[in-house]
Amino acid sequence: MQLVIFLTSCIQTLPSMREIVFFLFWLSPCLYGQTTFNHQYTLGFPYKVFTSVLPTDSCFYARGIITDTTGGTYKVGNLFVKLNLDGEVEYQKKLATAEKSYEAWLGDLAPTADGGFVDACLAKDSTFKGTIIRYNNVGDTLFTSEFLHPYYPDEYFMFVAGLMATPDNEYFFLSGIDGDTSDSYNGDIYLLKFDSTGALLENYIYEGSPTEVPRSMLLEPDGGVIVGAKSSNTGQVWQDYYSRAHVFKISSPGEIEWEYFTPANQLFDMARDMVRAPDGGLVIASGKGIEHDVNISTSILQWHPYLFKLNAAHELEWGREFRGARHAQGTSAVKVVSALDGSGYVATGRIIEDYSIGVEVGGSWIFKASPEGDSLWARYYSFFDDILSFPHPWDLKATSDGGYVIVGETRPRPPDSPQLLRAWMMKVDEHGCLIPGCHLLDGVEETDISQAELAIYPNPARDFLNFQLRGTALPKGAQFRIVDITGKTMKAFKAGNLADTYVVSVGSWPGGVYFLQYLMDEKVLRSKKFIKH
């Protein structure tokens, strides 16, 4: 009888759809139960960046690059870090010496069959050497295996593009090299295969025309390797650019079995990352761009992120350009993963926006395409700091709870500022939300300020204040301000897009109570209290 009375009461006082939505916002952390966070790390070094992440059911492993001035000697080294599921560091171990530097920018930290890890980096002393690093299960270095440029000593520059491990603990190492001794801009692809001890088994050189730059690879069940690269003239000219994504398969004997180039009459960035589709095709992360004139004799290439799919016959099935506020350098899609539930493909990259405040605002975004290439959603994360920080994602992985983890760095802006690079890690849920419930108002464009709500997560804040304004469009001239308990303004900036999650660095602020305010014409329309740890 009490249940009947309760249901009757609910029917008589049914809330509006708007109220239901905001109730779900309030309840969403309980409903979804996924941990989300946004952290930056000092790690005890002046310069630090995460370049790869390996999620497990119980923790995250990350690798990165650090500078170390311990003992008064400047060193660059690799860093191996274990973090818990809340993104808190459990331990870290470095590989650095005064005589030799180690830098792992590209390629993934990969698990090995014996429970350890393998990684690829560039070692530098008197020259450049490609290097394999083998770790045990707690990140101690077991051995390093180095190799020189195949044309050494006539040529010596190379870079690491990727490493993948087979189930038998053999390793494929992908690198880019100077391709002939007469032209330092003639880049070629160098592919090597090593056994579990780091001994070289096979190596191949693939010459590019005019220049071939590798970036990604996949291992095939038949022993072949699919390579993602770029064919371009960008290292040889200052304008009239030619740039095409290039994807090809190398058979186990080392021959090119098939290849695909994006159209020659358009500009495409390199094939920066690839995932397999269930039907045997490939989904590839790249960029589609324009040539922007700087002056009468110089141009630069600028991009929007671009995903495209090749079917099982290696033919273009679809392409999708994800457009930010405008084209910009360095804004291609850098990583792509498959959603664990098969609902599509999620990618990440940088975004550079102009908020009409006289300076660029840097951010990152994560976006999703359906299996057919339709845009499903995009989440924008705009970073604001005393010195504007540009987040730079280096890696993206799907997590076992259905969410996604991004690692990278926050870069100072302007580049010559005294602020140093900081390692960065962000975990979002299955909808790409850092603030739970951000997806519940997708497509809503309310203009009634009475419906506006400020959403902050988490509260208390630690490294960053992450917030959204939900329920109203952002009119021109809208502004956000953060004040302390005395009313002192800590940060103020103009609002951008309604869909943005705004990120303000508060790590250096004193602990205590603060107020986030939404203003129009200097009038406070909404205010919300938060605590800084």
Phi, psi and omega in degrees: 000322179294324179295319179297316179299318180298315181295320178298319179298319180296319181296322182288337183236043182302130177286161175289161176303325179298317180293324178297316181300315182288332172297319178295324174303313182295323185272347192303321178301325178287322183292319189264327172065015179267134176287129172234149178200168180213103187235150165238157191226139173266320173062010177082013182231150181291330182231129183205142180207138171268131182242350177206149178224143178233101181278145171232179179292339186243348184192177171243140167250137179226150170235155183200193182233139180225158163254144184227125178248020178302132180078009177083003180251129181280125181225150173245131185214173175272149178231131176250126186228137169250132180233150176280181185289351173265004179081016179269136183290129175264317172200163178215147181220140185245156172233106182200142175225164178290335185268338188216138176255154179229128182225117180249087181273316185239168185088158185253142166295123188237143175285152176249164185296336181268011177092000177265206183217155175227147184214164178235141178208175175252121176262141181227125166231260174276348179208183179262138178223131169292143188217135170259134176244127174252127178250154168276190188286354176241018172086008174284139180285121178274314176196162170238144179233121187247154173216152181265166171306137182296340179257013180299140007267002180296324176229149182219346184281135174209167173218156181273130178249338179171160174215137175224144181255139175274166176301339179268013181062034165263152189235131171260128184242121181253130180216162174251142184222163167288127193272342172208161191284351184260347187216106185289351179263000182271083185280142178232173181254134181238116181245130182232153176234132182237155173273184186293343178267358182090009178279137182288130178256313183212156173208147184221146175242131178239114186278139180255158177217118359283324179218136181242125182237116180277156178215332186213163176202159174226145176266136180262151180300334181275008180093356178278172181228130173263128183247135172253132188209188175223134172253121186201171174248019189293341176269002187238344182227167178252352176197180185056060187281151172237125182207124182222137170291140184229123178234130181210157179251134175256124180286168181300330173284356177097011180263150175285118184271320175204162177207154179225134173243140170293161185304142184284341183269009176227164181257124178230143175282180181291163172282090189284333179201159183214147170225154177280144173265154181302333182272010180094358178275190180227139171250130192235135178266129183206206176213150175238132193219188178227159173263119184253124181288130173266313174209192187294338185239002186223139175226164173230156176265135178229150194228158157246149176300147184215130172247140173218155182241134169258136177283183184296340177268008177067034176248150181294123178260317175201159174221141182224120176266128176258111189265126172272201180297325178194165174297149176201158176292146174072021183247023173291165169289126185260333179216150176220142177225159174274137172296137186296335180270006178077013185275359179150205187227134183245135182226164178222163177184180175275161171217137179239124186236159174243111183268021181059035178244014176087354179222161176279146174248126181265145176206181172234164175214159177229133187218158187229137174244147177287170176302338178267000178094005178284144177286123181262314176197163174216134178243128183254137178235102183264123186261133176233138179212172175302319166248119189305127181260132177259110177288138181234103178285136177251332184211152179219134176221150170281144180251159188294341178274005180096354180270199184216147177237135179240136173234157180175227184210157167253122185263144177289151176223116007284163186299334182269014179288159180288348180290136183260161178297142179235140175294147187220139176218132179228130177247128179238167182272189186295340179264006183079015184270127167279318174266112185307140178090004183297337184279348188289343177246025175304126178086353179279132182229055177296149177239001181276114183298337180295342180266357186287143176221141172267124180251122180240137177205133349279169176221108017289155178262155179237283181277314185230148163267117179252125182209161174224152167258120186243140171101001177210147173291154181264103181289160178299132181097354177295148186216153172245148178215144175240128180235154176271186186295338179271354183094000178291131179285123178265328182198140176215139179199159180283147179284153180247248184266150180300324186283351186293145159261122182270138183233118180241128179287119180238009186301328182269357182283150175297148176295147179150196183264136177224166179231126173268128184236142172251124187235153170222124183053044178067007177261128180284117181262328178217145178217141179218135181276141170219163182245135173259125178301000000 
